[in-house]
Amino acid sequence: MYIVEICRQSAELHNTIIQIRIWVQHRRAEPHSVELAFLRDGKIRFRLQFENASDASAVAQFCHGEVFPEQDVPDALAA
């Protein structure tokens, strides 16, 4: 599994959801899971989990996120 982390300011919640949705529909990708967290510093964090490395890399590039192979997820990101 590959985890994509996308962080934004809370005010960007709506636009980020739309951006991710458009990408997923266009690519016909199927994230294994999607997680949304509201962080203390006024930011939001999306985590999408993909089985396919190319889907993970593509959405990370499109949304300016980062990809972590599941075994390499830093402790701060671990579920």
C-alpha positions in Angstrom: 0.0 0.0 0.0 1.0 3.6 -0.7 -0.2 6.5 1.4 -0.6 9.9 -0.1 -0.7 12.8 2.3 -2.1 16.2 1.2 -2.0 19.1 3.6 -3.9 22.4 3.1 -5.3 25.3 5.1 -8.7 24.6 6.5 -10.2 27.3 4.2 -9.2 25.1 1.2 -11.2 22.1 2.4 -14.0 22.4 -0.3 -11.6 23.0 -3.2 -9.3 20.2 -2.2 -12.1 17.7 -2.0 -13.2 18.8 -5.5 -9.6 18.5 -6.8 -9.2 15.0 -5.4 -12.6 13.9 -6.6 -11.9 15.2 -10.2 -8.6 13.4 -10.3 -10.0 10.1 -9.0 -12.9 10.1 -11.5 -10.7 11.1 -14.4 -8.0 8.5 -13.6 -10.7 5.9 -12.6 -8.5 5.2 -9.6 -9.9 3.5 -6.5 -8.3 4.6 -3.2 -8.4 1.8 -0.6 -9.2 4.4 2.0 -9.6 8.1 2.5 -9.0 9.9 5.8 -9.5 13.6 6.7 -8.0 15.1 9.8 -8.4 18.6 11.2 -5.1 19.6 12.7 -4.4 22.1 15.5 -2.5 24.6 13.4 -5.6 25.4 11.3 -4.7 22.9 8.6 -6.4 19.8 7.2 -4.7 16.6 6.2 -6.0 14.1 3.7 -4.6 10.7 3.5 -5.5 8.4 0.6 -4.3 4.8 0.5 -3.6 3.1 -2.8 -2.5 -0.4 -3.7 -1.0 1.0 -7.0 2.2 3.0 -6.7 1.6 4.8 -10.0 -1.9 6.0 -8.8 -0.4 7.2 -5.6 2.4 9.1 -7.4 0.1 10.6 -9.9 -2.4 12.0 -7.3 0.4 13.3 -5.1 1.9 15.1 -8.1 -1.5 16.5 -9.2 -2.5 17.7 -5.6 1.1 18.6 -4.5 1.2 15.9 -1.9 3.7 13.3 -0.7 3.8 9.5 -1.1 4.9 7.2 1.6 5.1 3.4 1.1 3.1 2.0 4.0 6.1 0.5 5.7 7.9 3.8 5.6 5.2 6.1 7.0 6.8 8.3 9.7 5.4 7.7 13.2 3.6 11.1 13.1 1.6 9.8 10.1 0.9 6.3 11.2 -2.8 5.5 11.8 
